[in-house]
Amino acid sequence: MRKFVRYIACLPLFAMLFTGCQNNKTPQEWFDLTWTGLAGADAFHIQGEAEIIQSGQSKAAHTFHYTANLDNHTELTIKTVPPFEVQGGGLNAAASKTVSGNTAKFHLEDGGRWVVLQDKKAVYPWSPSSSAVSRINPLAAIEELRSMQKSIREEHGAARGTRILRIKPDSEQERLRLKNALEEEMFRLQSAWKMYTKGKVADSVKAEGDELLARSRRQMTGMLDTAKVNTVYHLTIDKRNNLPMRMTSETQITYRDGKGTLQRESLWNDAKFTGYR
């Protein structure tokens, strides 16, 4: 009986020790724990907003909203939403189910890589907002951050019941990640051009288009080889289940264009996670 009483008396101490162990996790351990929880989720919803800002342009020039749904662990559908469907600074929930925005579908391959499905009904490479879908995919960013060199620290001032991790990947690795993403995007554009022109246009027109795409790819590669890229992520985690609630990112890229003029661009992305199942 006395042993049982002593056991009961020690329970609060064990609880405090467990809580202390949880609080003593490093930011990297919290990130790994969050990724594990995210990878175990069968389905959830993401509502996001992104802005692409270029030198000399207004912030509203390339602003769009998007929604994303994960199904069966590995199937992700991202749909960009036309500006006229956004009301009062937020997405109209009723309209978002019927709006005809640009859509891209992704599949998670073994090794944690999100790949665009080659479905001509799902991928529209001619649209700027569609071509940016791969770059705003928050799940791809989280997967890639796992293997990248990075600094992670916990931010102070998080709301009750949450943690906020500030994640800054190595600048050179971030440049290579962006370069690979844009080269894949250009490859999809070239494939779409070949499919679009097959048997539909004169050989001279096709050759002109092929040369334009090849020249654009060479120019893009040259600019990215000397570009400087810096990205900062802020990942908000729910303490109760260690799952992401929100992830924001800002990428700044500086490069010289074909005329040697210094250019600056930034991509801002804000993704909110809900409806875990």
C-alpha atoms as an extended CHARMM CRD file, in Angstrom:
* protein
*
       277  EXT
         1         1  MET       CA              0.0000000000        0.0000000000        0.0000000000  PROA      1               0.0000000000
         2         2  ARG       CA              2.8020000000        2.4080000000        0.9280000000  PROA      2               0.0000000000
         3         3  LYS       CA              4.5720000000        1.6930000000       -2.3690000000  PROA      3               0.0000000000
         4         4  PHE       CA              1.3490000000        2.5130000000       -4.2280000000  PROA      4               0.0000000000
         5         5  VAL       CA              0.9630000000        5.8180000000       -2.3310000000  PROA      5               0.0000000000
         6         6  ARG       CA              4.5850000000        6.7700000000       -3.1080000000  PROA      6               0.0000000000
         7         7  TYR       CA              3.9520000000        5.9510000000       -6.7980000000  PROA      7               0.0000000000
         8         8  ILE       CA              0.8890000000        8.1990000000       -6.9070000000  PROA      8               0.0000000000
         9         9  ALA       CA              2.7920000000       11.0010000000       -5.1710000000  PROA      9               0.0000000000
        10        10  CYS       CA              5.5150000000       10.8460000000       -7.8110000000  PROA      10              0.0000000000
        11        11  LEU       CA              3.1650000000       11.1660000000      -10.7720000000  PROA      11              0.0000000000
        12        12  PRO       CA              3.1900000000       15.0030000000      -10.8390000000  PROA      12              0.0000000000
        13        13  LEU       CA              6.9960000000       14.9110000000      -10.7570000000  PROA      13              0.0000000000
        14        14  PHE       CA              7.0900000000       12.5560000000      -13.7270000000  PROA      14              0.0000000000
        15        15  ALA       CA              4.6770000000       14.8370000000      -15.5660000000  PROA      15              0.0000000000
        16        16  MET       CA              6.8980000000       17.8420000000      -14.9160000000  PROA      16              0.0000000000
        17        17  LEU       CA              9.9550000000       15.9240000000      -16.0800000000  PROA      17              0.0000000000
        18        18  PHE       CA              8.1880000000       14.9450000000      -19.2890000000  PROA      18              0.0000000000
        19        19  THR       CA              7.0850000000       18.5420000000      -19.8720000000  PROA      19              0.0000000000
        20        20  GLY       CA             10.6180000000       19.7080000000      -19.1970000000  PROA      20              0.0000000000
        21        21  CYS       CA             11.9650000000       17.2710000000      -21.7800000000  PROA      21              0.0000000000
        22        22  GLN       CA              9.4800000000       18.6100000000      -24.2920000000  PROA      22              0.0000000000
        23        23  ASN       CA             10.4710000000       22.2180000000      -23.5900000000  PROA      23              0.0000000000
        24        24  ASN       CA             14.1630000000       21.3560000000      -23.8240000000  PROA      24              0.0000000000
        25        25  LYS       CA             13.9350000000       20.1960000000      -27.4050000000  PROA      25              0.0000000000
        26        26  THR       CA             16.1590000000       22.1050000000      -29.7840000000  PROA      26              0.0000000000
        27        27  PRO       CA             14.5830000000       24.0750000000      -32.6520000000  PROA      27              0.0000000000
        28        28  GLN       CA             15.9130000000       21.4270000000      -35.0560000000  PROA      28              0.0000000000
        29        29  GLU       CA             14.1990000000       18.6880000000      -33.0300000000  PROA      29              0.0000000000
        30        30  TRP       CA             10.9370000000       20.6510000000      -33.0880000000  PROA      30              0.0000000000
        31        31  PHE       CA             11.2390000000       20.9830000000      -36.8660000000  PROA      31              0.0000000000
        32        32  ASP       CA             11.8680000000       17.2320000000      -37.2490000000  PROA      32              0.0000000000
        33        33  LEU       CA              8.9270000000       16.4350000000      -34.9640000000  PROA      33              0.0000000000
        34        34  THR       CA              6.6750000000       18.7330000000      -36.9800000000  PROA      34              0.0000000000
        35        35  TRP       CA              7.7450000000       17.1600000000      -40.2480000000  PROA      35              0.0000000000
        36        36  THR       CA              6.9870000000       13.6930000000      -38.8300000000  PROA      36              0.0000000000
        37        37  GLY       CA              3.4720000000       14.8040000000      -37.8550000000  PROA      37              0.0000000000
        38        38  LEU       CA              2.9090000000       16.4110000000      -41.2310000000  PROA      38              0.0000000000
        39        39  ALA       CA              4.1060000000       13.3090000000      -43.0810000000  PROA      39              0.0000000000
        40        40  GLY       CA              1.6460000000       11.2120000000      -41.0700000000  PROA      40              0.0000000000
        41        41  ALA       CA             -1.3820000000       13.3270000000      -41.9550000000  PROA      41              0.0000000000
        42        42  ASP       CA             -3.7210000000       11.7400000000      -44.4980000000  PROA      42              0.0000000000
        43        43  ALA       CA             -5.3850000000       14.9390000000      -45.6510000000  PROA      43              0.0000000000
        44        44  PHE       CA             -5.5450000000       18.6690000000      -44.9250000000  PROA      44              0.0000000000
        45        45  HSD       CA             -6.3070000000       22.0280000000      -46.5160000000  PROA      45              0.0000000000
        46        46  ILE       CA             -4.0720000000       25.0210000000      -47.1940000000  PROA      46              0.0000000000
        47        47  GLN       CA             -5.1850000000       28.5520000000      -47.9370000000  PROA      47              0.0000000000
        48        48  GLY       CA             -2.4740000000       30.8790000000      -49.1130000000  PROA      48              0.0000000000
        49        49  GLU       CA             -1.4770000000       34.1710000000      -50.6380000000  PROA      49              0.0000000000
        50        50  ALA       CA              1.6580000000       34.9970000000      -52.6230000000  PROA      50              0.0000000000
        51        51  GLU       CA              3.2720000000       38.1080000000      -54.0680000000  PROA      51              0.0000000000
        52        52  ILE       CA              6.0000000000       38.3630000000      -56.6760000000  PROA      52              0.0000000000
        53        53  ILE       CA              7.5770000000       41.8170000000      -56.5730000000  PROA      53              0.0000000000
        54        54  GLN       CA             10.0440000000       42.9900000000      -59.2250000000  PROA      54              0.0000000000
        55        55  SER       CA             12.1790000000       46.1100000000      -59.4340000000  PROA      55              0.0000000000
        56        56  GLY       CA             10.0920000000       49.1360000000      -60.3230000000  PROA      56              0.0000000000
        57        57  GLN       CA              6.7250000000       47.3810000000      -60.0670000000  PROA      57              0.0000000000
        58        58  SER       CA              3.9190000000       47.8510000000      -57.5760000000  PROA      58              0.0000000000
        59        59  LYS       CA              3.2090000000       45.1870000000      -54.9600000000  PROA      59              0.0000000000
        60        60  ALA       CA             -0.1600000000       44.4120000000      -56.5080000000  PROA      60              0.0000000000
        61        61  ALA       CA              1.3200000000       43.6140000000      -59.9320000000  PROA      61              0.0000000000
        62        62  HSD       CA              1.7540000000       39.8830000000      -59.2200000000  PROA      62              0.0000000000
        63        63  THR       CA             -0.4000000000       39.0880000000      -56.2140000000  PROA      63              0.0000000000
        64        64  PHE       CA             -2.6080000000       36.0170000000      -56.1480000000  PROA      64              0.0000000000
        65        65  HSD       CA             -4.3940000000       33.7190000000      -53.7310000000  PROA      65              0.0000000000
        66        66  TYR       CA             -4.3480000000       29.9590000000      -53.8630000000  PROA      66              0.0000000000
        67        67  THR       CA             -5.8710000000       26.9200000000      -52.1990000000  PROA      67              0.0000000000
        68        68  ALA       CA             -4.3410000000       23.4830000000      -51.8130000000  PROA      68              0.0000000000
        69        69  ASN       CA             -5.6800000000       20.1110000000      -50.7410000000  PROA      69              0.0000000000
        70        70  LEU       CA             -3.6880000000       17.0520000000      -49.7520000000  PROA      70              0.0000000000
        71        71  ASP       CA             -5.3220000000       13.6460000000      -50.2210000000  PROA      71              0.0000000000
        72        72  ASN       CA             -4.0730000000       10.1320000000      -49.4730000000  PROA      72              0.0000000000
        73        73  HSD       CA             -0.7640000000       11.4150000000      -48.0610000000  PROA      73              0.0000000000
        74        74  THR       CA              0.8360000000       11.9070000000      -51.4750000000  PROA      74              0.0000000000
        75        75  GLU       CA             -1.5970000000       13.7080000000      -53.7920000000  PROA      75              0.0000000000
        76        76  LEU       CA             -1.5760000000       17.5230000000      -53.7000000000  PROA      76              0.0000000000
        77        77  THR       CA             -3.7470000000       19.8300000000      -55.8010000000  PROA      77              0.0000000000
        78        78  ILE       CA             -2.9950000000       23.5630000000      -55.8550000000  PROA      78              0.0000000000
        79        79  LYS       CA             -5.3860000000       26.0230000000      -57.4920000000  PROA      79              0.0000000000
        80        80  THR       CA             -4.6360000000       29.7030000000      -58.0140000000  PROA      80              0.0000000000
        81        81  VAL       CA             -7.6210000000       31.9890000000      -57.5380000000  PROA      81              0.0000000000
        82        82  PRO       CA             -8.3780000000       34.9260000000      -59.8680000000  PROA      82              0.0000000000
        83        83  PRO       CA             -8.2030000000       38.3410000000      -58.1260000000  PROA      83              0.0000000000
        84        84  PHE       CA            -11.9140000000       39.0450000000      -58.7090000000  PROA      84              0.0000000000
        85        85  GLU       CA            -12.8020000000       36.0890000000      -56.4850000000  PROA      85              0.0000000000
        86        86  VAL       CA            -10.9950000000       37.6170000000      -53.5100000000  PROA      86              0.0000000000
        87        87  GLN       CA            -13.2830000000       39.7100000000      -51.3660000000  PROA      87              0.0000000000
        88        88  GLY       CA            -12.3710000000       41.9020000000      -48.4130000000  PROA      88              0.0000000000
        89        89  GLY       CA             -8.7420000000       40.8150000000      -48.4600000000  PROA      89              0.0000000000
        90        90  GLY       CA             -9.6350000000       37.1340000000      -48.1270000000  PROA      90              0.0000000000
        91        91  LEU       CA            -10.8490000000       34.2750000000      -50.2500000000  PROA      91              0.0000000000
        92        92  ASN       CA            -14.5910000000       33.8710000000      -50.6200000000  PROA      92              0.0000000000
        93        93  ALA       CA            -15.0510000000       30.3190000000      -49.2860000000  PROA      93              0.0000000000
        94        94  ALA       CA            -18.2140000000       29.6180000000      -51.2920000000  PROA      94              0.0000000000
        95        95  ALA       CA            -16.7610000000       30.8800000000      -54.5460000000  PROA      95              0.0000000000
        96        96  SER       CA            -13.4310000000       29.0840000000      -54.0810000000  PROA      96              0.0000000000
        97        97  LYS       CA            -15.1040000000       25.7400000000      -54.8020000000  PROA      97              0.0000000000
        98        98  THR       CA            -16.3780000000       26.7750000000      -58.2150000000  PROA      98              0.0000000000
        99        99  VAL       CA            -13.8540000000       29.3310000000      -59.5130000000  PROA      99              0.0000000000
       100       100  SER       CA            -11.9010000000       28.3770000000      -62.6150000000  PROA      100             0.0000000000
       101       101  GLY       CA             -8.3670000000       29.2280000000      -61.5860000000  PROA      101             0.0000000000
       102       102  ASN       CA             -5.1570000000       27.6100000000      -62.8300000000  PROA      102             0.0000000000
       103       103  THR       CA             -4.5910000000       24.1710000000      -61.3270000000  PROA      103             0.0000000000
       104       104  ALA       CA             -1.4760000000       22.0640000000      -60.8300000000  PROA      104             0.0000000000
       105       105  LYS       CA             -1.3400000000       18.5570000000      -59.3910000000  PROA      105             0.0000000000
       106       106  PHE       CA              1.6420000000       17.0990000000      -57.5490000000  PROA      106             0.0000000000
       107       107  HSD       CA              2.6540000000       13.6300000000      -56.4170000000  PROA      107             0.0000000000
       108       108  LEU       CA              5.0570000000       12.9060000000      -53.5530000000  PROA      108             0.0000000000
       109       109  GLU       CA              7.7170000000       10.5030000000      -54.7760000000  PROA      109             0.0000000000
       110       110  ASP       CA              9.8720000000        8.2630000000      -52.6220000000  PROA      110             0.0000000000
       111       111  GLY       CA             12.6290000000       10.4300000000      -51.1850000000  PROA      111             0.0000000000
       112       112  GLY       CA             10.3400000000       13.3510000000      -50.4070000000  PROA      112             0.0000000000
       113       113  ARG       CA             10.2250000000       15.0980000000      -53.7910000000  PROA      113             0.0000000000
       114       114  TRP       CA              7.0170000000       16.7120000000      -55.0360000000  PROA      114             0.0000000000
       115       115  VAL       CA              6.6740000000       16.2320000000      -58.7950000000  PROA      115             0.0000000000
       116       116  VAL       CA              4.2270000000       18.0190000000      -61.1040000000  PROA      116             0.0000000000
       117       117  LEU       CA              1.9340000000       15.5120000000      -62.8060000000  PROA      117             0.0000000000
       118       118  GLN       CA              2.3060000000       15.7100000000      -66.5620000000  PROA      118             0.0000000000
       119       119  ASP       CA             -1.3800000000       16.1350000000      -67.2750000000  PROA      119             0.0000000000
       120       120  LYS       CA             -2.2210000000       18.6880000000      -69.9470000000  PROA      120             0.0000000000
       121       121  LYS       CA             -5.5910000000       19.2300000000      -68.3020000000  PROA      121             0.0000000000
       122       122  ALA       CA             -3.9540000000       20.1800000000      -65.0170000000  PROA      122             0.0000000000
       123       123  VAL       CA             -0.8330000000       22.1540000000      -65.9770000000  PROA      123             0.0000000000
       124       124  TYR       CA             -1.0800000000       25.4370000000      -67.9010000000  PROA      124             0.0000000000
       125       125  PRO       CA              2.5180000000       26.6510000000      -68.3490000000  PROA      125             0.0000000000
       126       126  TRP       CA              1.4620000000       29.7380000000      -70.3440000000  PROA      126             0.0000000000
       127       127  SER       CA              0.0580000000       31.4570000000      -67.2650000000  PROA      127             0.0000000000
       128       128  PRO       CA              2.4400000000       33.3410000000      -64.8860000000  PROA      128             0.0000000000
       129       129  SER       CA              0.4000000000       32.2980000000      -61.8650000000  PROA      129             0.0000000000
       130       130  SER       CA              0.3970000000       28.6580000000      -62.9630000000  PROA      130             0.0000000000
       131       131  SER       CA              4.1370000000       28.6040000000      -63.5890000000  PROA      131             0.0000000000
       132       132  ALA       CA              4.6920000000       29.9700000000      -60.0860000000  PROA      132             0.0000000000
       133       133  VAL       CA              2.6920000000       27.1720000000      -58.4480000000  PROA      133             0.0000000000
       134       134  SER       CA              5.7550000000       24.9450000000      -58.0460000000  PROA      134             0.0000000000
       135       135  ARG       CA              7.6050000000       27.7780000000      -56.3410000000  PROA      135             0.0000000000
       136       136  ILE       CA              4.8430000000       28.4500000000      -53.8070000000  PROA      136             0.0000000000
       137       137  ASN       CA              4.2380000000       24.8080000000      -52.8420000000  PROA      137             0.0000000000
       138       138  PRO       CA              4.7630000000       24.9590000000      -49.0410000000  PROA      138             0.0000000000
       139       139  LEU       CA              5.0350000000       21.1770000000      -48.6840000000  PROA      139             0.0000000000
       140       140  ALA       CA              7.8910000000       21.0650000000      -51.1890000000  PROA      140             0.0000000000
       141       141  ALA       CA              9.6660000000       23.8020000000      -49.2200000000  PROA      141             0.0000000000
       142       142  ILE       CA              9.3550000000       21.8550000000      -45.9590000000  PROA      142             0.0000000000
       143       143  GLU       CA             10.6260000000       18.6680000000      -47.6040000000  PROA      143             0.0000000000
       144       144  GLU       CA             13.6180000000       20.4370000000      -49.1390000000  PROA      144             0.0000000000
       145       145  LEU       CA             14.4860000000       22.2330000000      -45.9000000000  PROA      145             0.0000000000
       146       146  ARG       CA             15.0430000000       18.8750000000      -44.2140000000  PROA      146             0.0000000000
       147       147  SER       CA             18.1950000000       18.1640000000      -46.2190000000  PROA      147             0.0000000000
       148       148  MET       CA             19.5060000000       21.7240000000      -46.5920000000  PROA      148             0.0000000000
       149       149  GLN       CA             22.0890000000       23.4120000000      -44.4230000000  PROA      149             0.0000000000
       150       150  LYS       CA             20.2240000000       25.9500000000      -42.3410000000  PROA      150             0.0000000000
       151       151  SER       CA             20.0120000000       27.8630000000      -39.1080000000  PROA      151             0.0000000000
       152       152  ILE       CA             16.9080000000       27.4040000000      -36.9480000000  PROA      152             0.0000000000
       153       153  ARG       CA             15.9490000000       29.3370000000      -33.8600000000  PROA      153             0.0000000000
       154       154  GLU       CA             12.7770000000       29.7280000000      -31.8590000000  PROA      154             0.0000000000
       155       155  GLU       CA             11.1900000000       33.1720000000      -32.0060000000  PROA      155             0.0000000000
       156       156  HSD       CA              9.9580000000       34.8800000000      -28.8510000000  PROA      156             0.0000000000
       157       157  GLY       CA              6.4610000000       36.2950000000      -28.5270000000  PROA      157             0.0000000000
       158       158  ALA       CA              4.5510000000       33.3860000000      -30.0550000000  PROA      158             0.0000000000
       159       159  ALA       CA              0.8420000000       33.2170000000      -29.2630000000  PROA      159             0.0000000000
       160       160  ARG       CA             -0.2150000000       30.9310000000      -26.4320000000  PROA      160             0.0000000000
       161       161  GLY       CA             -0.2040000000       27.2940000000      -27.4510000000  PROA      161             0.0000000000
       162       162  THR       CA              2.1300000000       27.8340000000      -30.4000000000  PROA      162             0.0000000000
       163       163  ARG       CA              5.8010000000       27.8810000000      -31.2660000000  PROA      163             0.0000000000
       164       164  ILE       CA              7.3860000000       29.8600000000      -34.0740000000  PROA      164             0.0000000000
       165       165  LEU       CA             10.5680000000       28.6370000000      -35.7280000000  PROA      165             0.0000000000
       166       166  ARG       CA             12.6960000000       31.0080000000      -37.8080000000  PROA      166             0.0000000000
       167       167  ILE       CA             14.4550000000       28.9850000000      -40.4990000000  PROA      167             0.0000000000
       168       168  LYS       CA             17.1470000000       30.4450000000      -42.7520000000  PROA      168             0.0000000000
       169       169  PRO       CA             18.6480000000       28.0480000000      -45.3110000000  PROA      169             0.0000000000
       170       170  ASP       CA             22.1900000000       28.4190000000      -46.5830000000  PROA      170             0.0000000000
       171       171  SER       CA             22.1910000000       31.0680000000      -49.3310000000  PROA      171             0.0000000000
       172       172  GLU       CA             24.1540000000       28.9860000000      -51.8460000000  PROA      172             0.0000000000
       173       173  GLN       CA             21.9530000000       25.9330000000      -51.3580000000  PROA      173             0.0000000000
       174       174  GLU       CA             18.8750000000       28.1370000000      -51.7140000000  PROA      174             0.0000000000
       175       175  ARG       CA             20.2660000000       29.5210000000      -54.9820000000  PROA      175             0.0000000000
       176       176  LEU       CA             20.7860000000       25.9850000000      -56.3050000000  PROA      176             0.0000000000
       177       177  ARG       CA             17.2820000000       24.9820000000      -55.1840000000  PROA      177             0.0000000000
       178       178  LEU       CA             15.7830000000       27.9460000000      -57.0490000000  PROA      178             0.0000000000
       179       179  LYS       CA             17.9120000000       27.2700000000      -60.1200000000  PROA      179             0.0000000000
       180       180  ASN       CA             16.8060000000       23.6290000000      -60.2480000000  PROA      180             0.0000000000
       181       181  ALA       CA             13.1530000000       24.6240000000      -59.8180000000  PROA      181             0.0000000000
       182       182  LEU       CA             13.2960000000       27.2060000000      -62.6120000000  PROA      182             0.0000000000
       183       183  GLU       CA             15.1420000000       24.8510000000      -64.9650000000  PROA      183             0.0000000000
       184       184  GLU       CA             12.4640000000       22.2010000000      -64.3960000000  PROA      184             0.0000000000
       185       185  GLU       CA              9.8390000000       24.8630000000      -65.0480000000  PROA      185             0.0000000000
       186       186  MET       CA             11.5480000000       25.8190000000      -68.3060000000  PROA      186             0.0000000000
       187       187  PHE       CA             11.7420000000       22.1520000000      -69.2990000000  PROA      187             0.0000000000
       188       188  ARG       CA              7.9810000000       21.7850000000      -68.7830000000  PROA      188             0.0000000000
       189       189  LEU       CA              7.4180000000       24.9100000000      -70.8720000000  PROA      189             0.0000000000
       190       190  GLN       CA              9.5140000000       23.4910000000      -73.7100000000  PROA      190             0.0000000000
       191       191  SER       CA              7.6200000000       20.1770000000      -73.5230000000  PROA      191             0.0000000000
       192       192  ALA       CA              4.2980000000       22.0050000000      -73.6370000000  PROA      192             0.0000000000
       193       193  TRP       CA              5.4700000000       24.0540000000      -76.6300000000  PROA      193             0.0000000000
       194       194  LYS       CA              6.4140000000       20.8920000000      -78.5300000000  PROA      194             0.0000000000
       195       195  MET       CA              3.0610000000       19.3190000000      -77.7600000000  PROA      195             0.0000000000
       196       196  TYR       CA              1.1780000000       22.4950000000      -78.6940000000  PROA      196             0.0000000000
       197       197  THR       CA              2.9480000000       22.9870000000      -82.0390000000  PROA      197             0.0000000000
       198       198  LYS       CA              3.0190000000       19.3580000000      -83.1980000000  PROA      198             0.0000000000
       199       199  GLY       CA              1.2930000000       19.3220000000      -86.5700000000  PROA      199             0.0000000000
       200       200  LYS       CA             -0.3150000000       22.7320000000      -85.9660000000  PROA      200             0.0000000000
       201       201  VAL       CA              2.2170000000       25.3480000000      -87.0510000000  PROA      201             0.0000000000
       202       202  ALA       CA              4.7010000000       25.8300000000      -89.8630000000  PROA      202             0.0000000000
       203       203  ASP       CA              8.2110000000       24.4510000000      -89.3550000000  PROA      203             0.0000000000
       204       204  SER       CA              9.6340000000       27.9830000000      -89.5120000000  PROA      204             0.0000000000
       205       205  VAL       CA              7.3740000000       29.1400000000      -86.6770000000  PROA      205             0.0000000000
       206       206  LYS       CA              8.2400000000       26.0940000000      -84.5850000000  PROA      206             0.0000000000
       207       207  ALA       CA             11.9670000000       26.6410000000      -85.1770000000  PROA      207             0.0000000000
       208       208  GLU       CA             11.6560000000       30.2930000000      -84.1590000000  PROA      208             0.0000000000
       209       209  GLY       CA              9.8690000000       29.3060000000      -80.9700000000  PROA      209             0.0000000000
       210       210  ASP       CA             12.4480000000       26.6090000000      -80.2080000000  PROA      210             0.0000000000
       211       211  GLU       CA             15.2740000000       29.1200000000      -80.5710000000  PROA      211             0.0000000000
       212       212  LEU       CA             13.5050000000       31.6830000000      -78.3940000000  PROA      212             0.0000000000
       213       213  LEU       CA             13.0090000000       29.1400000000      -75.6130000000  PROA      213             0.0000000000
       214       214  ALA       CA             16.6010000000       27.9000000000      -75.8680000000  PROA      214             0.0000000000
       215       215  ARG       CA             17.9430000000       31.4640000000      -75.7440000000  PROA      215             0.0000000000
       216       216  SER       CA             15.7340000000       32.2840000000      -72.7570000000  PROA      216             0.0000000000
       217       217  ARG       CA             16.9500000000       29.2040000000      -70.9350000000  PROA      217             0.0000000000
       218       218  ARG       CA             20.6130000000       30.1110000000      -71.5360000000  PROA      218             0.0000000000
       219       219  GLN       CA             19.9950000000       33.6590000000      -70.3460000000  PROA      219             0.0000000000
       220       220  MET       CA             18.1580000000       32.4580000000      -67.2340000000  PROA      220             0.0000000000
       221       221  THR       CA             20.9450000000       29.9970000000      -66.3830000000  PROA      221             0.0000000000
       222       222  GLY       CA             23.5810000000       32.6990000000      -66.7890000000  PROA      222             0.0000000000
       223       223  MET       CA             21.7370000000       35.0720000000      -64.4630000000  PROA      223             0.0000000000
       224       224  LEU       CA             21.1630000000       32.3840000000      -61.8260000000  PROA      224             0.0000000000
       225       225  ASP       CA             24.8110000000       31.3140000000      -61.8750000000  PROA      225             0.0000000000
       226       226  THR       CA             25.8070000000       34.6800000000      -60.3700000000  PROA      226             0.0000000000
       227       227  ALA       CA             22.6200000000       35.5240000000      -58.4600000000  PROA      227             0.0000000000
       228       228  LYS       CA             22.4230000000       35.9510000000      -54.7010000000  PROA      228             0.0000000000
       229       229  VAL       CA             19.4140000000       34.3630000000      -53.0190000000  PROA      229             0.0000000000
       230       230  ASN       CA             18.2990000000       34.7320000000      -49.4180000000  PROA      230             0.0000000000
       231       231  THR       CA             15.1740000000       33.2070000000      -47.8950000000  PROA      231             0.0000000000
       232       232  VAL       CA             13.7100000000       33.3190000000      -44.3820000000  PROA      232             0.0000000000
       233       233  TYR       CA             10.8740000000       31.0280000000      -43.2750000000  PROA      233             0.0000000000
       234       234  HSD       CA              8.6760000000       31.3870000000      -40.2020000000  PROA      234             0.0000000000
       235       235  LEU       CA              6.9050000000       28.1650000000      -39.2230000000  PROA      235             0.0000000000
       236       236  THR       CA              4.1290000000       28.3680000000      -36.6150000000  PROA      236             0.0000000000
       237       237  ILE       CA              3.4930000000       25.0620000000      -34.8220000000  PROA      237             0.0000000000
       238       238  ASP       CA              0.5350000000       23.9670000000      -32.7000000000  PROA      238             0.0000000000
       239       239  LYS       CA              1.9870000000       22.7290000000      -29.3980000000  PROA      239             0.0000000000
       240       240  ARG       CA             -0.8600000000       20.2660000000      -28.8860000000  PROA      240             0.0000000000
       241       241  ASN       CA             -0.1610000000       18.1370000000      -31.9320000000  PROA      241             0.0000000000
       242       242  ASN       CA              3.1360000000       19.5260000000      -33.2880000000  PROA      242             0.0000000000
       243       243  LEU       CA              1.4960000000       20.2030000000      -36.6620000000  PROA      243             0.0000000000
       244       244  PRO       CA              2.0360000000       23.3460000000      -38.7610000000  PROA      244             0.0000000000
       245       245  MET       CA             -0.5690000000       26.0760000000      -38.4510000000  PROA      245             0.0000000000
       246       246  ARG       CA              1.0920000000       28.6070000000      -40.7270000000  PROA      246             0.0000000000
       247       247  MET       CA              4.2640000000       29.0740000000      -42.7340000000  PROA      247             0.0000000000
       248       248  THR       CA              5.4320000000       32.3470000000      -44.2340000000  PROA      248             0.0000000000
       249       249  SER       CA              8.4940000000       32.8600000000      -46.3790000000  PROA      249             0.0000000000
       250       250  GLU       CA             10.2510000000       35.7160000000      -48.1210000000  PROA      250             0.0000000000
       251       251  THR       CA             12.8470000000       35.1150000000      -50.8150000000  PROA      251             0.0000000000
       252       252  GLN       CA             15.0660000000       37.9360000000      -52.0420000000  PROA      252             0.0000000000
       253       253  ILE       CA             17.0270000000       37.4350000000      -55.2670000000  PROA      253             0.0000000000
       254       254  THR       CA             19.5530000000       39.8610000000      -56.7380000000  PROA      254             0.0000000000
       255       255  TYR       CA             20.9720000000       39.3340000000      -60.2320000000  PROA      255             0.0000000000
       256       256  ARG       CA             22.1600000000       41.1350000000      -63.3560000000  PROA      256             0.0000000000
       257       257  ASP       CA             19.9670000000       40.9250000000      -66.4400000000  PROA      257             0.0000000000
       258       258  GLY       CA             21.1350000000       40.4910000000      -70.0450000000  PROA      258             0.0000000000
       259       259  LYS       CA             22.0840000000       44.1850000000      -70.2060000000  PROA      259             0.0000000000
       260       260  GLY       CA             24.1250000000       43.9960000000      -67.0110000000  PROA      260             0.0000000000
       261       261  THR       CA             21.5850000000       45.9990000000      -64.9980000000  PROA      261             0.0000000000
       262       262  LEU       CA             21.2170000000       44.9880000000      -61.3620000000  PROA      262             0.0000000000
       263       263  GLN       CA             17.7230000000       43.6260000000      -60.7020000000  PROA      263             0.0000000000
       264       264  ARG       CA             15.9670000000       42.6340000000      -57.5130000000  PROA      264             0.0000000000
       265       265  GLU       CA             12.9530000000       40.3820000000      -57.0730000000  PROA      265             0.0000000000
       266       266  SER       CA             11.1900000000       38.9900000000      -54.0620000000  PROA      266             0.0000000000
       267       267  LEU       CA              8.6720000000       36.2060000000      -53.5490000000  PROA      267             0.0000000000
       268       268  TRP       CA              6.4890000000       36.3480000000      -50.4450000000  PROA      268             0.0000000000
       269       269  ASN       CA              4.3200000000       33.3840000000      -49.5120000000  PROA      269             0.0000000000
       270       270  ASP       CA              1.8350000000       32.9100000000      -46.6380000000  PROA      270             0.0000000000
       271       271  ALA       CA              0.2430000000       29.4580000000      -46.1790000000  PROA      271             0.0000000000
       272       272  LYS       CA             -2.3050000000       28.5400000000      -43.4560000000  PROA      272             0.0000000000
       273       273  PHE       CA             -2.9150000000       24.8530000000      -42.6440000000  PROA      273             0.0000000000
       274       274  THR       CA             -6.3190000000       23.5850000000      -41.4770000000  PROA      274             0.0000000000
       275       275  GLY       CA             -8.5730000000       20.5160000000      -41.4850000000  PROA      275             0.0000000000
       276       276  TYR       CA             -6.0670000000       17.8030000000      -40.5810000000  PROA      276             0.0000000000
       277       277  ARG       CA             -7.3800000000       14.2550000000      -40.8930000000  PROA      277             0.0000000000
